[in-house]
Amino acid sequence: MPDGGPAFPDARTLLERHGLRAKKHFGQNFLTSERVFRAIVDATVRADDDWIVEVGAGLGTLTARLAERVPEGKVIALERDPDMVGVLTAELGHLDNIHIEACDALRYDLTAVARWHGGPITVCGNLPYHIAAPILFKTCAARADVGRGVFMVQKEMADRIVAGPGTKTYGALGVMLQSYAACRLIAVAPAGAFTPAPKVDSAVVLLDFTAPPALELPEEEHHRAIVHAAFGQRRKTLRNALRAVYAADAVAAALAATGIDGGRRGETLSLAELAAVGRALPAAAQVGIVVEDQA
C-alpha cells in the first residue's frame, strides 16, 4: 500500500506477526473496517502536503493509509505503548513521511508541530474512552494551529458532541466544542468493525475549526463557567442554576438584558443564547462552585 506496494496488513495479521494482544489498560480496540478507514481518511486529508498528528497510532493501520494520501506531507504517529511503537517502527519506520513519537498524546505540543510545519495541522485518531474528552479539548485549545480534528469516539460521546438544543444528549461537551468548531458526524462504526470487538458502537466526528459558528462569545474561561453552570444541575431552571454560581442580582440583570426567560432549563438554550448570557453576566459576579456534567 505505501510506496505503491501491497495492501498494509490488517490488525489481526499484525498482532499475530508480532506476538501481541490488545491491552485493556490502554483501551486498545483495533479498527478493521475498510469502509470506516476510508471515511476517516477522506475527512482528514485535504491536500497531499497536509501534516497530520495521529493520536494513538497503535498498529499503524490508519497511519499507513494517511501516509499514502499525503505523499508531500507528514504523518506524526503518537503512541505510548512500547509494544505498539515497536510495531510502528518495524512496519512503517522506513517511510520518509511518517515520524513516530513514543509519547503521551496529552502532553504533546500541537503548537510546536504547527511551527515545525509552518502552517495549520490536522489531528486525528481512534480515542480510548478515558482520554477522549481531554484530547478533544486539548485539540480545541490549539485551534489557532489546528484546522480540523477527526476522531473515533464512543457513539454515545459522538451524539453528545453534535447534539442540538432540547435533546437528551445536548450538554456542556457539545456546547463547548460547537462554540469553536463546526461539528459533524462522519460515520458510525459498529462494535464488529474492531478487533477485539468493544461492548459499544463507535462513531467518527469531524471538528472543523476553520468554520466556527458566527457567535459573539465572551472570554473562553467565562464562557466555559457559564455553560457548566447552566448544565451542571439539569433539573434546575436556568435562573436557579446560574444563581448557584453567580450573584443573584447579576443573574437577574443578565436575564433581563438578554430577554431570556429564567424559568427555562439550560438544555433548551441555543449556542447564541448561552453566549449572550455570558456577555451580559460579569465574570466577577461568580461566587459559587461550578458543578460540571463531566464534559
Phi and psi in degrees as GROMACS dihedral restraints (atoms count N, CA, C in turn):
[ dihedral_restraints ]
;  ai    aj    ak    al  type     phi  dphi    fc
    3     4     5     6     1   -63.2    20    10
    4     5     6     7     1   148.6    20    10
    6     7     8     9     1    61.4    20    10
    7     8     9    10     1    23.1    20    10
    9    10    11    12     1    75.0    20    10
   10    11    12    13     1    12.1    20    10
   12    13    14    15     1   -84.1    20    10
   13    14    15    16     1  -167.3    20    10
   15    16    17    18     1   -67.4    20    10
   16    17    18    19     1   165.7    20    10
   18    19    20    21     1   -57.6    20    10
   19    20    21    22     1   141.8    20    10
   21    22    23    24     1   -66.3    20    10
   22    23    24    25     1   139.6    20    10
   24    25    26    27     1   -58.6    20    10
   25    26    27    28     1   150.0    20    10
   27    28    29    30     1   -80.6    20    10
   28    29    30    31     1   174.0    20    10
   30    31    32    33     1   -60.3    20    10
   31    32    33    34     1   -42.9    20    10
   33    34    35    36     1   -62.6    20    10
   34    35    36    37     1   -42.5    20    10
   36    37    38    39     1   -62.5    20    10
   37    38    39    40     1   -43.2    20    10
   39    40    41    42     1   -67.1    20    10
   40    41    42    43     1   -41.8    20    10
   42    43    44    45     1   -60.7    20    10
   43    44    45    46     1   -43.8    20    10
   45    46    47    48     1   -67.1    20    10
   46    47    48    49     1   -41.8    20    10
   48    49    50    51     1   -60.2    20    10
   49    50    51    52     1   -37.6    20    10
   51    52    53    54     1  -101.5    20    10
   52    53    54    55     1     6.6    20    10
   54    55    56    57     1    63.5    20    10
   55    56    57    58     1    42.6    20    10
   57    58    59    60     1  -121.8    20    10
   58    59    60    61     1   162.8    20    10
   60    61    62    63     1  -130.6    20    10
   61    62    63    64     1   156.9    20    10
   63    64    65    66     1   -64.0    20    10
   64    65    66    67     1   141.1    20    10
   66    67    68    69     1  -106.3    20    10
   67    68    69    70     1   122.6    20    10
   69    70    71    72     1   -62.4    20    10
   70    71    72    73     1   -38.8    20    10
   72    73    74    75     1   -69.5    20    10
   73    74    75    76     1   -15.3    20    10
   75    76    77    78     1   -97.2    20    10
   76    77    78    79     1    -0.2    20    10
   78    79    80    81     1    64.2    20    10
   79    80    81    82     1    38.1    20    10
   81    82    83    84     1   -85.3    20    10
   82    83    84    85     1   115.3    20    10
   84    85    86    87     1  -135.2    20    10
   85    86    87    88     1   116.3    20    10
   87    88    89    90     1   -95.9    20    10
   88    89    90    91     1   126.5    20    10
   90    91    92    93     1   -66.4    20    10
   91    92    93    94     1   137.4    20    10
   93    94    95    96     1  -125.7    20    10
   94    95    96    97     1    -7.8    20    10
   96    97    98    99     1   -80.7    20    10
   97    98    99   100     1   118.9    20    10
   99   100   101   102     1   -64.8    20    10
  100   101   102   103     1   -34.5    20    10
  102   103   104   105     1   -60.4    20    10
  103   104   105   106     1   -43.5    20    10
  105   106   107   108     1   -73.9    20    10
  106   107   108   109     1   -38.7    20    10
  108   109   110   111     1   -55.1    20    10
  109   110   111   112     1   -46.4    20    10
  111   112   113   114     1   -62.8    20    10
  112   113   114   115     1   -40.7    20    10
  114   115   116   117     1   -63.3    20    10
  115   116   117   118     1   -41.9    20    10
  117   118   119   120     1   -64.4    20    10
  118   119   120   121     1   -48.4    20    10
  120   121   122   123     1   -63.9    20    10
  121   122   123   124     1   -43.3    20    10
  123   124   125   126     1   -62.0    20    10
  124   125   126   127     1   -36.7    20    10
  126   127   128   129     1   -76.5    20    10
  127   128   129   130     1   -26.2    20    10
  129   130   131   132     1   -85.8    20    10
  130   131   132   133     1   -44.0    20    10
  132   133   134   135     1   -91.6    20    10
  133   134   135   136     1   126.2    20    10
  135   136   137   138     1  -106.3    20    10
  136   137   138   139     1   -31.6    20    10
  138   139   140   141     1  -149.9    20    10
  139   140   141   142     1   159.7    20    10
  141   142   143   144     1   -75.2    20    10
  142   143   144   145     1    -2.2    20    10
  144   145   146   147     1  -113.5    20    10
  145   146   147   148     1    19.9    20    10
  147   148   149   150     1   -63.6    20    10
  148   149   150   151     1   149.8    20    10
  150   151   152   153     1  -109.2    20    10
  151   152   153   154     1   126.9    20    10
  153   154   155   156     1  -126.1    20    10
  154   155   156   157     1   129.3    20    10
  156   157   158   159     1   -98.8    20    10
  157   158   159   160     1   118.3    20    10
  159   160   161   162     1  -101.1    20    10
  160   161   162   163     1   121.6    20    10
  162   163   164   165     1   -88.4    20    10
  163   164   165   166     1   122.9    20    10
  165   166   167   168     1    69.0    20    10
  166   167   168   169     1    63.3    20    10
  168   169   170   171     1   -67.9    20    10
  169   170   171   172     1   -23.0    20    10
  171   172   173   174     1    58.4    20    10
  172   173   174   175     1  -123.3    20    10
  174   175   176   177     1   -82.4    20    10
  175   176   177   178     1    -6.4    20    10
  177   178   179   180     1    88.1    20    10
  178   179   180   181     1    10.6    20    10
  180   181   182   183     1   -66.8    20    10
  181   182   183   184     1   -39.0    20    10
  183   184   185   186     1   -78.6    20    10
  184   185   186   187     1   -38.4    20    10
  186   187   188   189     1   -52.8    20    10
  187   188   189   190     1   -47.7    20    10
  189   190   191   192     1   -62.1    20    10
  190   191   192   193     1   -40.3    20    10
  192   193   194   195     1   -69.9    20    10
  193   194   195   196     1   -37.8    20    10
  195   196   197   198     1   -65.6    20    10
  196   197   198   199     1   -44.7    20    10
  198   199   200   201     1   -61.4    20    10
  199   200   201   202     1   -36.5    20    10
  201   202   203   204     1   -63.1    20    10
  202   203   204   205     1   -32.5    20    10
  204   205   206   207     1   -87.0    20    10
  205   206   207   208     1   -11.6    20    10
  207   208   209   210     1  -124.4    20    10
  208   209   210   211     1    62.8    20    10
  210   211   212   213     1   -61.5    20    10
  211   212   213   214     1   -26.0    20    10
  213   214   215   216     1  -100.3    20    10
  214   215   216   217     1     1.5    20    10
  216   217   218   219     1  -111.7    20    10
  217   218   219   220     1  -147.2    20    10
  219   220   221   222     1  -152.9    20    10
  220   221   222   223     1   142.8    20    10
  222   223   224   225     1  -113.9    20    10
  223   224   225   226     1   119.9    20    10
  225   226   227   228     1  -100.7    20    10
  226   227   228   229     1   108.7    20    10
  228   229   230   231     1   -94.0    20    10
  229   230   231   232     1   112.4    20    10
  231   232   233   234     1   -95.8    20    10
  232   233   234   235     1   130.7    20    10
  234   235   236   237     1  -155.0    20    10
  235   236   237   238     1   131.9    20    10
  237   238   239   240     1  -104.7    20    10
  238   239   240   241     1   -11.9    20    10
  240   241   242   243     1   -79.9    20    10
  241   242   243   244     1   116.6    20    10
  243   244   245   246     1   -56.6    20    10
  244   245   246   247     1   -35.2    20    10
  246   247   248   249     1   -65.1    20    10
  247   248   249   250     1   -41.1    20    10
  249   250   251   252     1   -68.5    20    10
  250   251   252   253     1   -36.3    20    10
  252   253   254   255     1   -60.3    20    10
  253   254   255   256     1   -38.8    20    10
  255   256   257   258     1   -62.9    20    10
  256   257   258   259     1   -41.2    20    10
  258   259   260   261     1   -65.1    20    10
  259   260   261   262     1   -47.4    20    10
  261   262   263   264     1   -56.9    20    10
  262   263   264   265     1   -44.6    20    10
  264   265   266   267     1   -64.5    20    10
  265   266   267   268     1   -44.4    20    10
  267   268   269   270     1   -67.6    20    10
  268   269   270   271     1   -39.4    20    10
  270   271   272   273     1   -90.0    20    10
  271   272   273   274     1   -30.7    20    10
  273   274   275   276     1  -130.4    20    10
  274   275   276   277     1    -3.6    20    10
  276   277   278   279     1   -62.4    20    10
  277   278   279   280     1   -18.3    20    10
  279   280   281   282     1   -82.1    20    10
  280   281   282   283     1    -9.8    20    10
  282   283   284   285     1   -84.5    20    10
  283   284   285   286     1   130.5    20    10
  285   286   287   288     1   -66.4    20    10
  286   287   288   289     1   -28.2    20    10
  288   289   290   291     1   -97.3    20    10
  289   290   291   292     1    17.6    20    10
  291   292   293   294     1  -121.6    20    10
  292   293   294   295     1   128.0    20    10
  294   295   296   297     1  -119.8    20    10
  295   296   297   298     1   119.3    20    10
  297   298   299   300     1   -97.9    20    10
  298   299   300   301     1   127.5    20    10
  300   301   302   303     1  -119.0    20    10
  301   302   303   304     1   118.4    20    10
  303   304   305   306     1   -85.5    20    10
  304   305   306   307     1    97.0    20    10
  306   307   308   309     1  -161.2    20    10
  307   308   309   310     1   169.9    20    10
  309   310   311   312     1   -88.1    20    10
  310   311   312   313     1   119.0    20    10
  312   313   314   315     1   -60.4    20    10
  313   314   315   316     1   -28.3    20    10
  315   316   317   318     1   -68.1    20    10
  316   317   318   319     1   -19.3    20    10
  318   319   320   321     1  -103.1    20    10
  319   320   321   322     1     0.2    20    10
  321   322   323   324     1   -79.5    20    10
  322   323   324   325     1   140.3    20    10
  324   325   326   327     1   -92.5    20    10
  325   326   327   328     1    99.7    20    10
  327   328   329   330     1   -68.5    20    10
  328   329   330   331     1   -35.0    20    10
  330   331   332   333     1   -63.7    20    10
  331   332   333   334     1   -37.4    20    10
  333   334   335   336     1   -64.1    20    10
  334   335   336   337     1   -36.8    20    10
  336   337   338   339     1   -66.2    20    10
  337   338   339   340     1   -41.3    20    10
  339   340   341   342     1   -61.7    20    10
  340   341   342   343     1   -38.1    20    10
  342   343   344   345     1   -65.9    20    10
  343   344   345   346     1   -41.6    20    10
  345   346   347   348     1   -59.3    20    10
  346   347   348   349     1   -44.6    20    10
  348   349   350   351     1   -71.9    20    10
  349   350   351   352     1   -36.2    20    10
  351   352   353   354     1    86.8    20    10
  352   353   354   355     1    23.6    20    10
  354   355   356   357     1  -179.2    20    10
  355   356   357   358     1  -179.5    20    10
  357   358   359   360     1   -62.6    20    10
  358   359   360   361     1   150.0    20    10
  360   361   362   363     1  -117.8    20    10
  361   362   363   364     1   172.6    20    10
  363   364   365   366     1  -118.9    20    10
  364   365   366   367     1   144.2    20    10
  366   367   368   369     1  -118.3    20    10
  367   368   369   370     1   136.5    20    10
  369   370   371   372     1  -146.9    20    10
  370   371   372   373     1   170.3    20    10
  372   373   374   375     1   160.0    20    10
  373   374   375   376     1   160.6    20    10
  375   376   377   378     1   -95.4    20    10
  376   377   378   379     1   106.0    20    10
  378   379   380   381     1   -94.7    20    10
  379   380   381   382     1   125.8    20    10
  381   382   383   384     1   -60.5    20    10
  382   383   384   385     1   147.1    20    10
  384   385   386   387     1   -56.7    20    10
  385   386   387   388     1   -39.9    20    10
  387   388   389   390     1   -70.3    20    10
  388   389   390   391     1   -16.6    20    10
  390   391   392   393     1  -115.8    20    10
  391   392   393   394     1     3.3    20    10
  393   394   395   396     1   -60.9    20    10
  394   395   396   397     1   -53.7    20    10
  396   397   398   399     1   -61.8    20    10
  397   398   399   400     1   -46.2    20    10
  399   400   401   402     1   -59.3    20    10
  400   401   402   403     1   -38.1    20    10
  402   403   404   405     1   -69.0    20    10
  403   404   405   406     1   -40.5    20    10
  405   406   407   408     1   -59.9    20    10
  406   407   408   409     1   -45.4    20    10
  408   409   410   411     1   -74.7    20    10
  409   410   411   412     1   -30.8    20    10
  411   412   413   414     1   -63.7    20    10
  412   413   414   415     1   -42.8    20    10
  414   415   416   417     1   -65.4    20    10
  415   416   417   418     1   -42.7    20    10
  417   418   419   420     1   -61.5    20    10
  418   419   420   421     1   -40.1    20    10
  420   421   422   423     1   -64.0    20    10
  421   422   423   424     1   -25.8    20    10
  423   424   425   426     1   -97.7    20    10
  424   425   426   427     1    20.2    20    10
  426   427   428   429     1   -62.5    20    10
  427   428   429   430     1   -19.6    20    10
  429   430   431   432     1   -65.1    20    10
  430   431   432   433     1   -22.1    20    10
  432   433   434   435     1  -117.5    20    10
  433   434   435   436     1    -4.3    20    10
  435   436   437   438     1  -117.2    20    10
  436   437   438   439     1   119.9    20    10
  438   439   440   441     1   -77.8    20    10
  439   440   441   442     1   -38.4    20    10
  441   442   443   444     1  -151.3    20    10
  442   443   444   445     1   153.7    20    10
  444   445   446   447     1  -128.3    20    10
  445   446   447   448     1   132.7    20    10
  447   448   449   450     1  -127.0    20    10
  448   449   450   451     1   115.9    20    10
  450   451   452   453     1  -134.0    20    10
  451   452   453   454     1   140.3    20    10
  453   454   455   456     1   -91.3    20    10
  454   455   456   457     1   123.9    20    10
  456   457   458   459     1  -136.4    20    10
  457   458   459   460     1   170.9    20    10
  459   460   461   462     1   -60.4    20    10
  460   461   462   463     1   144.5    20    10
  462   463   464   465     1   -56.6    20    10
  463   464   465   466     1   -38.2    20    10
  465   466   467   468     1   -61.0    20    10
  466   467   468   469     1   -39.6    20    10
  468   469   470   471     1   -71.0    20    10
  469   470   471   472     1   -40.1    20    10
  471   472   473   474     1   -59.5    20    10
  472   473   474   475     1   -41.2    20    10
  474   475   476   477     1   -61.9    20    10
  475   476   477   478     1   -37.3    20    10
  477   478   479   480     1   -69.3    20    10
  478   479   480   481     1   -35.5    20    10
  480   481   482   483     1   -65.2    20    10
  481   482   483   484     1   -38.0    20    10
  483   484   485   486     1  -101.8    20    10
  484   485   486   487     1     3.3    20    10
  486   487   488   489     1   -65.1    20    10
  487   488   489   490     1   150.5    20    10
  489   490   491   492     1  -107.8    20    10
  490   491   492   493     1   169.4    20    10
  492   493   494   495     1   -56.1    20    10
  493   494   495   496     1   145.0    20    10
  495   496   497   498     1    84.0    20    10
  496   497   498   499     1    -1.5    20    10
  498   499   500   501     1   -98.8    20    10
  499   500   501   502     1   159.5    20    10
  501   502   503   504     1   -65.8    20    10
  502   503   504   505     1   -27.1    20    10
  504   505   506   507     1   -92.5    20    10
  505   506   507   508     1    -1.9    20    10
  507   508   509   510     1   -75.4    20    10
  508   509   510   511     1   126.0    20    10
  510   511   512   513     1  -162.8    20    10
  511   512   513   514     1  -166.4    20    10
  513   514   515   516     1   -61.8    20    10
  514   515   516   517     1   -38.5    20    10
  516   517   518   519     1   -57.3    20    10
  517   518   519   520     1   -54.3    20    10
  519   520   521   522     1   -64.4    20    10
  520   521   522   523     1   -42.3    20    10
  522   523   524   525     1   -60.8    20    10
  523   524   525   526     1   -46.5    20    10
  525   526   527   528     1   -65.1    20    10
  526   527   528   529     1   -40.3    20    10
  528   529   530   531     1   -73.3    20    10
  529   530   531   532     1   -41.3    20    10
  531   532   533   534     1   -69.3    20    10
  532   533   534   535     1   -18.1    20    10
  534   535   536   537     1   -69.5    20    10
  535   536   537   538     1   -23.4    20    10
  537   538   539   540     1  -122.6    20    10
  538   539   540   541     1    -4.6    20    10
  540   541   542   543     1  -149.9    20    10
  541   542   543   544     1   151.9    20    10
  543   544   545   546     1   -78.7    20    10
  544   545   546   547     1   119.8    20    10
  546   547   548   549     1  -109.5    20    10
  547   548   549   550     1   132.4    20    10
  549   550   551   552     1  -144.4    20    10
  550   551   552   553     1   141.3    20    10
  552   553   554   555     1   -80.7    20    10
  553   554   555   556     1   127.5    20    10
  555   556   557   558     1   -99.3    20    10
  556   557   558   559     1   -44.5    20    10
  558   559   560   561     1  -162.2    20    10
  559   560   561   562     1   152.0    20    10
  561   562   563   564     1  -103.9    20    10
  562   563   564   565     1   136.0    20    10
  564   565   566   567     1  -119.1    20    10
  565   566   567   568     1   104.3    20    10
  567   568   569   570     1   -64.6    20    10
  568   569   570   571     1   162.4    20    10
  570   571   572   573     1   -53.6    20    10
  571   572   573   574     1   -34.4    20    10
  573   574   575   576     1   -68.8    20    10
  574   575   576   577     1    -6.6    20    10
  576   577   578   579     1   -82.4    20    10
  577   578   579   580     1     2.8    20    10
  579   580   581   582     1  -126.6    20    10
  580   581   582   583     1   158.5    20    10
  582   583   584   585     1  -131.7    20    10
  583   584   585   586     1   126.8    20    10
  585   586   587   588     1   -66.4    20    10
  586   587   588   589     1   157.5    20    10
  588   589   590   591     1   -72.3    20    10
  589   590   591   592     1   127.0    20    10
  591   592   593   594     1   -72.0    20    10
  592   593   594   595     1   176.9    20    10
  594   595   596   597     1   -85.6    20    10
  595   596   597   598     1   -10.8    20    10
  597   598   599   600     1  -132.1    20    10
  598   599   600   601     1   162.3    20    10
  600   601   602   603     1   -77.9    20    10
  601   602   603   604     1   160.0    20    10
  603   604   605   606     1  -124.0    20    10
  604   605   606   607     1   173.5    20    10
  606   607   608   609     1  -153.2    20    10
  607   608   609   610     1   155.5    20    10
  609   610   611   612     1  -102.2    20    10
  610   611   612   613     1   129.3    20    10
  612   613   614   615     1  -120.6    20    10
  613   614   615   616     1   146.3    20    10
  615   616   617   618     1  -109.3    20    10
  616   617   618   619     1   130.1    20    10
  618   619   620   621     1  -113.2    20    10
  619   620   621   622     1   108.2    20    10
  621   622   623   624     1  -101.4    20    10
  622   623   624   625     1   102.8    20    10
  624   625   626   627     1   -80.3    20    10
  625   626   627   628     1    -8.2    20    10
  627   628   629   630     1   -83.5    20    10
  628   629   630   631     1    -9.3    20    10
  630   631   632   633     1  -130.4    20    10
  631   632   633   634     1    59.3    20    10
  633   634   635   636     1   -68.2    20    10
  634   635   636   637     1   156.7    20    10
  636   637   638   639     1   -65.8    20    10
  637   638   639   640     1   154.8    20    10
  639   640   641   642     1   -81.6    20    10
  640   641   642   643     1    81.6    20    10
  642   643   644   645     1  -123.6    20    10
  643   644   645   646     1   143.9    20    10
  645   646   647   648     1   -95.6    20    10
  646   647   648   649     1    94.5    20    10
  648   649   650   651     1   -91.1    20    10
  649   650   651   652     1   146.1    20    10
  651   652   653   654     1   -72.0    20    10
  652   653   654   655     1   178.1    20    10
  654   655   656   657     1   -53.7    20    10
  655   656   657   658     1   143.1    20    10
  657   658   659   660     1   -58.9    20    10
  658   659   660   661     1   -45.8    20    10
  660   661   662   663     1   -64.0    20    10
  661   662   663   664     1   -38.4    20    10
  663   664   665   666     1   -67.7    20    10
  664   665   666   667     1   -40.9    20    10
  666   667   668   669     1   -60.1    20    10
  667   668   669   670     1   -43.9    20    10
  669   670   671   672     1   -60.9    20    10
  670   671   672   673     1   -42.6    20    10
  672   673   674   675     1   -64.0    20    10
  673   674   675   676     1   -40.9    20    10
  675   676   677   678     1   -62.5    20    10
  676   677   678   679     1   -46.9    20    10
  678   679   680   681     1   -62.7    20    10
  679   680   681   682     1   -46.3    20    10
  681   682   683   684     1   -67.5    20    10
  682   683   684   685     1   -33.7    20    10
  684   685   686   687     1   -65.0    20    10
  685   686   687   688     1   -43.4    20    10
  687   688   689   690     1   -64.3    20    10
  688   689   690   691     1   -34.6    20    10
  690   691   692   693     1  -103.4    20    10
  691   692   693   694     1    -6.1    20    10
  693   694   695   696     1   -66.0    20    10
  694   695   696   697     1   -30.1    20    10
  696   697   698   699     1  -134.2    20    10
  697   698   699   700     1    86.2    20    10
  699   700   701   702     1   -61.3    20    10
  700   701   702   703     1   -26.8    20    10
  702   703   704   705     1   -81.1    20    10
  703   704   705   706     1    -8.5    20    10
  705   706   707   708     1   -88.1    20    10
  706   707   708   709     1   152.0    20    10
  708   709   710   711     1   -67.5    20    10
  709   710   711   712     1   161.9    20    10
  711   712   713   714     1   -57.4    20    10
  712   713   714   715     1   -43.4    20    10
  714   715   716   717     1   -57.1    20    10
  715   716   717   718     1   -50.2    20    10
  717   718   719   720     1   -71.4    20    10
  718   719   720   721     1   -34.1    20    10
  720   721   722   723     1   -64.1    20    10
  721   722   723   724     1   -42.6    20    10
  723   724   725   726     1   -69.3    20    10
  724   725   726   727     1   -36.9    20    10
  726   727   728   729     1   -69.2    20    10
  727   728   729   730     1   -16.3    20    10
  729   730   731   732     1   -72.2    20    10
  730   731   732   733     1   -14.8    20    10
  732   733   734   735     1  -122.9    20    10
  733   734   735   736     1   -32.1    20    10
  735   736   737   738     1  -118.5    20    10
  736   737   738   739     1   156.4    20    10
  738   739   740   741     1   -58.0    20    10
  739   740   741   742     1   137.0    20    10
  741   742   743   744     1   -58.8    20    10
  742   743   744   745     1   -41.9    20    10
  744   745   746   747     1   -67.5    20    10
  745   746   747   748     1   -34.3    20    10
  747   748   749   750     1   -68.9    20    10
  748   749   750   751     1   -38.3    20    10
  750   751   752   753     1   -63.8    20    10
  751   752   753   754     1   -46.1    20    10
  753   754   755   756     1   -60.0    20    10
  754   755   756   757     1   -42.7    20    10
  756   757   758   759     1   -65.4    20    10
  757   758   759   760     1   -40.5    20    10
  759   760   761   762     1   -66.7    20    10
  760   761   762   763     1   -42.3    20    10
  762   763   764   765     1   -65.7    20    10
  763   764   765   766     1   -38.9    20    10
  765   766   767   768     1   -65.1    20    10
  766   767   768   769     1   -41.6    20    10
  768   769   770   771     1   -66.6    20    10
  769   770   771   772     1   -34.6    20    10
  771   772   773   774     1   -90.8    20    10
  772   773   774   775     1   -15.0    20    10
  774   775   776   777     1    73.2    20    10
  775   776   777   778     1    18.7    20    10
  777   778   779   780     1   -92.0    20    10
  778   779   780   781     1   131.3    20    10
  780   781   782   783     1   -69.7    20    10
  781   782   783   784     1   116.3    20    10
  783   784   785   786     1   -68.2    20    10
  784   785   786   787     1   -10.0    20    10
  786   787   788   789     1   -82.7    20    10
  787   788   789   790     1    -9.0    20    10
  789   790   791   792     1   -72.3    20    10
  790   791   792   793     1   162.7    20    10
  792   793   794   795     1   -98.5    20    10
  793   794   795   796     1   153.9    20    10
  795   796   797   798     1   -55.3    20    10
  796   797   798   799     1   -35.9    20    10
  798   799   800   801     1   -71.1    20    10
  799   800   801   802     1    -5.5    20    10
  801   802   803   804     1   -93.2    20    10
  802   803   804   805     1    -8.8    20    10
  804   805   806   807     1   -83.0    20    10
  805   806   807   808     1   138.9    20    10
  807   808   809   810     1   -76.3    20    10
  808   809   810   811     1   170.2    20    10
  810   811   812   813     1   -57.7    20    10
  811   812   813   814     1   -43.1    20    10
  813   814   815   816     1   -65.0    20    10
  814   815   816   817     1   -38.1    20    10
  816   817   818   819     1   -68.7    20    10
  817   818   819   820     1   -40.8    20    10
  819   820   821   822     1   -64.8    20    10
  820   821   822   823     1   -38.6    20    10
  822   823   824   825     1   -64.7    20    10
  823   824   825   826     1   -39.5    20    10
  825   826   827   828     1   -63.7    20    10
  826   827   828   829     1   -41.2    20    10
  828   829   830   831     1   -60.8    20    10
  829   830   831   832     1   -43.2    20    10
  831   832   833   834     1   -62.8    20    10
  832   833   834   835     1   -36.7    20    10
  834   835   836   837     1   -70.4    20    10
  835   836   837   838     1   -33.0    20    10
  837   838   839   840     1   -87.1    20    10
  838   839   840   841     1   -20.2    20    10
  840   841   842   843     1  -104.9    20    10
  841   842   843   844     1   111.2    20    10
  843   844   845   846     1   -62.2    20    10
  844   845   846   847     1   138.6    20    10
  846   847   848   849     1   -59.4    20    10
  847   848   849   850     1   -31.5    20    10
  849   850   851   852     1   -66.9    20    10
  850   851   852   853     1   -13.9    20    10
  852   853   854   855     1   -81.0    20    10
  853   854   855   856     1    -4.0    20    10
  855   856   857   858     1   -68.8    20    10
  856   857   858   859     1   127.3    20    10
  858   859   860   861     1  -129.4    20    10
  859   860   861   862     1   -16.1    20    10
  861   862   863   864     1  -111.5    20    10
  862   863   864   865     1  -168.9    20    10
  864   865   866   867     1  -106.5    20    10
  865   866   867   868     1   129.2    20    10
  867   868   869   870     1   -75.0    20    10
  868   869   870   871     1   130.1    20    10
  870   871   872   873     1   -99.1    20    10
  871   872   873   874     1   110.2    20    10
  873   874   875   876     1   -83.5    20    10
  874   875   876   877     1   155.6    20    10
  876   877   878   879     1  -102.2    20    10
  877   878   879   880     1    37.3    20    10
  879   880   881   882     1    62.2    20    10
  880   881   882   883     1    35.7    20    10
